[in-house]
Amino acid sequence: FGGAGPVYAPYLAQELGMREVLVPDSPGVHAARGLLMSDIRHVAQAPCLRRLDALDAAELAERCAQLRATLEPALARDGISPADRYYRYSADMRCIGQFHELAVPLPAPASNEWWSVARAAADFHAEHARAYGHADSSVPVEVVNLRLEAFGRMARATAKANASTADGPPVTTTRRHVCLAPDVGFVPTDIYRRADLAPGHEITGPAIVTQRDTTTVVLAGQRARVASSGTLRIEVRS
């Protein structure tokens, strides 16, 4: 995705020995489309430099409540009803004496034994092992910051169904001499319009597919076909 992605992806896939490249129907606005498929998110943090074993449940719950109070008005301004709000708590933790922190998820404050120092320390050391490849559970841990992500559920945009299917081979708009490989030079290359391609169409490289927001390159030895979703699937042959 991205306006330039389909130009370079077939080359990268070939170099990396990948089997396939997927080109969505509108790569240039693919990230913007993602905004239409995402929930609203607000973030707040507060410093809390304290040894983990010195934090009790009551203090931590109060600090989390303060963070939540700072974000509730933002969700309200967005028009998010209380039923459509959800939250994720985390803490920046590190070994005492360490410089860098790791974000570790925290349970949401609740009434029934929600806070456990031992469990939080174990979660940190597990994240340390995942991030750095080692951990020492005997080393004491400290909290640096508390964080809260507040989300508002949004209705999801739906993709437009593509009801058409290929009726005959794809039609080229023109053929040009194009240099797609420096060791080969300029070769006759079929040019297609993405709007003319339907599910079931197949293209063999070298070829170029043009559209308003991007250009897709299909190299020699590669084959592209249009899936039922409209995605262009480029098969890479090493």
QUIMOHU-V743288 format. One record per residue. N is the residue number from 1. PHI is phi in degrees with one decimal (none if undefined). BURIAL is # if it has 16 or more other C-alpha atoms within 10 Angstrom, else .. D_LAST is the distance of its C-alpha to the last C-alpha in Angstrom with 1 decimal. Layout:
# QUIMOHU-V743288
n: [N:N]
phi: [PHI:PHI]
burial: [BURIAL:BURIAL]
d_last: [D_LAST:D_LAST]
This chain:
# QUIMOHU-V743288
n: [1:2:3:4:5:6:7:8:9:10:11:12:13:14:15:16:17:18:19:20:21:22:23:24:25:26:27:28:29:30:31:32:33:34:35:36:37:38:39:40:41:42:43:44:45:46:47:48:49:50:51:52:53:54:55:56:57:58:59:60:61:62:63:64:65:66:67:68:69:70:71:72:73:74:75:76:77:78:79:80:81:82:83:84:85:86:87:88:89:90:91:92:93:94:95:96:97:98:99:100:101:102:103:104:105:106:107:108:109:110:111:112:113:114:115:116:117:118:119:120:121:122:123:124:125:126:127:128:129:130:131:132:133:134:135:136:137:138:139:140:141:142:143:144:145:146:147:148:149:150:151:152:153:154:155:156:157:158:159:160:161:162:163:164:165:166:167:168:169:170:171:172:173:174:175:176:177:178:179:180:181:182:183:184:185:186:187:188:189:190:191:192:193:194:195:196:197:198:199:200:201:202:203:204:205:206:207:208:209:210:211:212:213:214:215:216:217:218:219:220:221:222:223:224:225:226:227:228:229:230:231:232:233:234:235:236:237:238]
phi: [none:88.9:-57.5:-95.2:-55.8:-69.2:-75.3:-98.1:-57.6:-61.8:-67.8:-62.1:-61.6:-65.3:-67.8:-91.3:72.3:-77.7:-91.1:-155.4:-120.5:-109.0:-115.7:-64.9:-67.7:-133.9:-60.7:-66.5:-119.8:-63.8:-67.2:-63.1:-62.1:-59.7:-62.8:-75.6:-108.0:-117.3:-78.2:-68.6:-139.4:-122.6:-129.1:-137.9:-143.1:-145.2:-67.2:-155.5:-78.7:-155.6:-58.9:-58.7:-75.6:-99.0:-91.9:-103.2:-62.6:-66.1:-63.9:-64.4:-63.1:-65.3:-64.9:-65.2:-64.4:-64.8:-61.6:-62.4:-64.3:-75.0:-101.6:-56.8:-62.1:-65.6:-65.9:-64.3:-63.6:-77.7:79.7:-86.6:-71.5:-54.3:-68.8:-102.7:-104.4:-145.7:-138.0:-131.1:-101.0:-155.6:-136.6:-82.3:-122.8:-157.3:-68.5:-62.5:96.8:-86.5:-96.0:-95.0:-107.2:-124.1:-80.5:-122.1:-61.0:-117.6:-69.5:-71.6:-55.8:-145.1:-88.2:-108.5:48.0:-76.9:-108.0:-138.7:-60.2:-62.8:-67.8:-63.5:-64.7:-63.6:-63.6:-63.7:-64.8:-66.4:-68.5:-62.6:-64.6:-66.6:-78.2:-115.4:87.5:-156.4:-160.2:-129.7:-68.5:-83.6:-79.5:-67.6:-119.5:-127.7:-97.1:-106.3:-137.6:-106.1:-131.4:-139.6:-108.5:-110.5:-115.6:-121.8:-66.5:-119.9:-65.1:-84.7:-71.2:-105.8:-74.6:-71.9:-70.1:-100.3:-84.1:-80.1:-133.3:-63.8:-123.1:95.1:-70.8:-66.4:-103.7:-79.4:-87.4:-169.0:-133.9:-129.7:-85.7:-129.8:-97.3:-106.4:-147.3:-62.7:-82.4:-106.0:84.4:-77.7:-133.1:-60.4:-131.7:-74.8:-114.6:-121.5:-99.4:-58.7:-65.5:-87.9:-93.8:-127.1:-52.4:104.5:-67.1:-127.8:-130.1:-108.5:-80.5:-79.0:-156.5:-132.0:-113.5:-104.9:-159.1:-64.0:-108.7:-168.4:-131.0:-109.0:-103.8:-117.3:-79.6:-58.5:88.6:-103.1:-134.1:-117.4:-134.3:-92.7:-79.3:-62.5:-78.9:95.9:-66.4:-91.3:-104.9:-99.8:-85.0:-101.0:-112.1:-78.1]
burial: [#:#:#:.:#:#:#:.:#:#:#:.:#:#:.:.:.:.:.:#:#:#:#:#:#:#:#:#:.:.:.:.:.:.:.:.:.:.:#:#:#:#:.:.:#:.:.:#:.:.:#:#:.:.:#:.:#:.:.:.:#:.:#:#:.:.:#:#:.:#:#:#:.:.:#:.:.:.:.:#:.:.:.:.:#:.:.:.:#:#:#:#:#:#:#:.:.:.:.:.:#:#:#:#:#:#:.:.:#:.:.:.:.:.:#:#:.:.:.:#:#:.:.:#:#:#:#:#:.:.:.:.:.:.:#:.:.:.:.:.:#:#:#:#:#:#:#:#:#:#:#:#:.:.:.:.:.:.:.:.:.:.:.:.:.:.:.:.:.:#:.:#:.:.:.:.:.:.:.:#:.:.:.:.:.:.:.:.:#:#:#:#:#:#:.:.:#:#:#:#:#:#:#:#:#:#:#:#:#:#:#:.:.:#:#:#:#:#:#:.:.:#:#:#:#:#:#:.:.:#:#:#:#:#:#:#:.:.]
d_last: [22.2:24.5:25.1:22.4:19.8:18.1:18.0:16.0:14.1:11.1:10.9:11.5:9.0:6.1:8.3:9.1:6.2:8.1:8.1:10.7:13.0:16.7:19.1:22.7:25.2:26.9:24.7:27.3:29.9:27.9:29.6:32.9:32.3:31.8:35.4:36.6:35.1:36.5:39.9:42.2:42.1:44.8:44.8:47.8:48.3:51.4:52.0:53.1:53.3:54.6:54.0:52.4:55.3:57.8:56.5:58.4:57.5:60.2:59.2:55.5:56.3:58.5:55.9:53.3:55.9:56.5:52.8:52.7:55.9:54.2:51.4:53.4:54.8:51.4:50.3:53.6:53.2:49.9:51.8:50.1:52.6:53.2:51.6:48.3:48.2:46.4:46.0:44.0:45.7:44.3:45.5:44.2:45.0:44.8:46.3:49.7:49.2:45.6:44.6:41.6:41.9:39.8:40.2:41.4:42.2:45.8:47.5:49.6:53.3:55.2:58.5:57.5:56.5:53.5:53.3:52.6:52.3:50.8:48.1:47.3:47.1:44.9:42.5:42.4:41.7:38.9:37.3:37.9:36.1:33.2:33.0:33.9:33.3:37.1:40.4:44.1:46.1:49.3:48.8:50.7:48.9:50.1:49.4:48.9:48.4:48.6:46.3:46.4:44.0:45.9:44.0:45.2:43.6:42.7:42.3:38.7:37.6:36.1:33.1:34.2:33.2:31.5:33.6:32.2:29.6:27.9:30.5:28.7:25.6:24.9:27.1:26.0:28.5:27.9:25.5:25.3:23.9:21.5:19.7:16.3:15.1:17.8:16.8:16.9:19.8:21.4:20.3:21.8:20.4:21.6:23.3:24.0:26.4:25.4:28.9:28.6:25.7:26.7:25.2:23.6:22.5:19.0:17.5:14.9:13.7:14.9:17.4:19.5:21.4:24.7:27.1:29.9:28.4:24.8:22.3:18.9:16.2:13.6:11.4:10.9:8.5:9.0:12.1:14.8:17.7:20.9:22.0:25.7:26.1:25.0:21.8:19.0:15.9:12.6:9.8:6.4:3.8:0.0]
